[in-house]
Amino acid sequence: MYLSSSCMLMRSHAVTAQQILQLMLIGQAMARPFAAPPGIPADRKAALIAAFERTTKDPDFLAEAEKLNFEVNPVSADKLDALLAEAYATPKDVIAKAAKAMSD
């Protein structure tokens, strides 16, 4: 559904498929990231990132996730930062068209 709506938008507007799909996929890559307040001290941010990374590699955690049929596909903090920077740099017209494509 998203792809067909996106294709229709691309035909009627000067927006590339890559721009729309890339914006849609940013949200998919991030799933439900944890956030901290703005201005968090660097040492606390580093501690939270390290704790999250250790958790996602912990054998007990992974075994429990598997028992519950939870998918564990962590994305690194650096990758999330890059995805967010890319999302915030997306032109407003592309965001509007992607939002319309996702709502159709």
N, C-alpha and C positions, 0 to 999 in steps of 0.2 A: 504494500500500500504506500509506504513512504517513497519507495523508488519510483513508482508510477507517478505520484504527485510531483516529485522532484523533477522528473523528466518533462512533465507538462509545463512546469514553471520555467525550466531552462529554455524551452522552445520559445516562450513568450517574453523572456527577459534576458539581459546580457549577464547572466550568472552561470558560472561553469558547474558542471556536475561535481567536480572535485571540491569546490568551495562548499556546496551544500552538504555533500556526503561527509566531508571532513568535519564540519561543524556538528553534524549528527553523531559522528563516531566519537568525538571528544567526550560527550556525556557517557557513552557506552564504556569507554576506557576507564573513566573515573569511578563508575558505579556509585558507591557511597563513601567518599573519602571523609576522613575525620578532619576537623578544622580546629584551629586555635585562634584566639583573638589577635587582632592586628597588634604589631609591636611586641610580640612574644620574644623574650630574650633568646639569643642564638643558642645558648647552652640548653635551654628547655626544649627548644624546637628540635635540636639534635637528639636529645634524650627521648623525646616522643617518637621520632622517626626510627631510632635504634630499637626501641621497645616494640614498635609495630612490626619492624622487619624480623625481629627475633620471634615474635608470636607467629607470624605467617610461616615460619620454618620449624616451629616446635612440633615434634612428632605426636605428642598427646593432643595438641590442638588440631592437627591435621587428621588424626584418627577420629576425633569427635566430629569434625566437620564432615568427614566421609560417612560416618554412621548416620548423620542427619541429612545426607545428600546435599550438602552445601558446597558450592564451587568456590575454591580458593585460588584466585589468580591475582596476586598483589601486583600493583604498579608502583614503581619506585617514586620516591619524593621528587627526584630530579625530573622524571618523566611527567609527573603531575604538574610541576611548576612550568614545564615547557608547554604542556597542553593548555593550561590556564592562560599563559601568555599569548598563545595562538588564538584562543577563544576571545580574549579581550581585544585582540588586534583585528578581529573579523569586522568588516564594514557592516554598518547598521542595516543596509538594504539586504545584504546576504542573510543576516540574522532573521529579519522579518520574513523573507521568502522561505527560509528553512523552517521557521515556526509555522508558517501557513502549510507547508508541505507535510509537517508532522501532525497537523490538526485535521487535515483532509482525510 
